[in-house]
Amino acid sequence: MEQHREFDRLRHDKVLVLELGGERRLKGWSRDVSLGGVFLEVEGSVFGVCVGDEGILRMMSGKDAMQFPCRVIRVAKNGLALSITEHQAQFGMSISHDIYHKMKNNLDQQSS
């Protein structure tokens, strides 16, 4: 049976912090994103993290710190697939903003 993703994935690279249960903080970076979630490559171990765990994903967007409630939907040896459970539109807009500015900066550097 073939699985179909609800949202397309985009390549992305941004430092993120995941807080699980208020006691555990995992720092990493996004590998790919969609409107509904992100794969977080984690610095260190994901030992003890389980599918279904809920937390808060924190990211910087410009000067603002943003936070998004999320749920772990897959655990891999190098990271976690997270589903954004609230504020999906705001998450998508934040990611789009980052991607736009990275592309613009790359174009500006190439034309210099």
C-alpha positions as CSV (number, residue, x, y, z in Angstrom):
1,M,0.0,0.0,0.0
2,E,1.4,3.4,-1.0
3,Q,1.4,6.2,1.5
4,H,0.5,9.7,0.4
5,R,1.7,12.7,2.4
6,E,-0.9,15.3,3.2
7,F,1.6,18.2,2.5
8,D,4.5,18.5,0.1
9,R,8.0,18.6,1.8
10,L,10.6,21.4,1.3
11,R,14.3,21.3,2.1
12,H,15.0,23.6,5.0
13,D,17.8,24.2,7.5
14,K,17.0,26.1,10.7
15,V,18.0,25.7,14.3
16,L,15.1,24.6,16.4
17,V,14.6,23.6,20.0
18,L,12.0,20.9,21.1
19,E,10.8,20.9,24.6
20,L,9.1,17.7,25.7
21,G,7.1,17.6,28.9
22,G,8.9,20.8,30.2
23,E,11.8,18.6,31.4
24,R,13.7,17.6,28.3
25,R,15.1,20.0,25.6
26,L,16.4,18.7,22.3
27,K,18.3,21.1,20.1
28,G,18.7,20.4,16.4
29,W,17.9,21.7,12.9
30,S,15.1,21.2,10.4
31,R,15.8,18.9,7.5
32,D,12.6,19.2,5.6
33,V,9.3,21.0,6.4
34,S,5.7,21.1,5.3
35,L,2.7,23.1,6.4
36,G,1.9,20.4,8.9
37,G,5.3,19.3,10.3
38,V,9.0,19.1,10.3
39,F,11.8,16.5,10.5
40,L,14.1,17.6,13.3
41,E,17.7,16.3,13.1
42,V,18.7,16.2,16.8
43,E,22.1,16.9,18.3
44,G,22.7,13.9,20.5
45,S,20.4,11.0,21.4
46,V,16.6,10.6,20.9
47,F,16.6,7.9,23.5
48,G,13.4,7.9,25.5
49,V,11.4,9.9,23.0
50,C,8.3,8.0,21.9
51,V,5.7,8.4,19.2
52,G,2.8,10.4,20.6
53,D,5.0,12.5,22.9
54,E,3.8,16.1,22.9
55,G,5.9,19.2,23.2
56,I,6.6,22.7,22.1
57,L,8.8,23.5,19.1
58,R,10.6,26.8,19.4
59,M,12.2,28.7,16.5
60,M,13.5,32.2,15.9
61,S,12.0,34.1,13.0
62,G,13.7,37.5,12.6
63,K,13.8,38.9,16.1
64,D,10.8,37.0,17.3
65,A,10.8,33.7,19.2
66,M,8.0,31.6,18.0
67,Q,6.6,28.4,19.5
68,F,4.4,25.7,18.1
69,P,2.7,22.8,19.9
70,C,3.6,19.6,18.3
71,R,3.5,15.8,18.5
72,V,6.2,13.2,17.7
73,I,4.9,11.0,14.9
74,R,8.1,9.1,14.0
75,V,11.4,8.4,15.9
76,A,14.5,7.8,13.8
77,K,18.1,7.3,15.0
78,N,19.1,10.8,13.8
79,G,15.9,12.7,14.6
80,L,12.2,13.1,15.0
81,A,9.3,13.7,12.7
82,L,7.0,16.2,14.3
83,S,3.4,17.1,13.5
84,I,2.5,20.7,14.2
85,T,-0.8,20.4,16.2
86,E,-1.7,24.1,16.5
87,H,-1.0,27.3,14.5
88,Q,-0.1,25.4,11.3
89,A,-0.7,28.5,9.1
90,Q,1.6,30.6,11.3
91,F,4.2,27.8,11.1
92,G,4.0,27.6,7.3
93,M,4.2,31.4,7.0
94,S,7.3,31.5,9.2
95,I,9.0,28.8,7.2
96,S,8.1,30.5,3.9
97,H,9.5,33.8,5.2
98,D,12.8,32.0,6.1
99,I,13.1,30.3,2.7
100,Y,12.4,33.6,0.9
101,H,15.1,35.5,2.8
102,K,17.6,32.7,2.3
103,M,17.0,32.8,-1.5
104,K,17.1,36.6,-1.5
105,N,20.4,36.6,0.4
106,N,21.9,34.0,-2.0
107,L,20.8,36.1,-5.0
108,D,22.2,39.2,-3.5
109,Q,25.6,37.5,-2.8
110,Q,25.7,36.2,-6.4
111,S,25.1,39.6,-7.9
112,S,27.8,41.3,-5.7
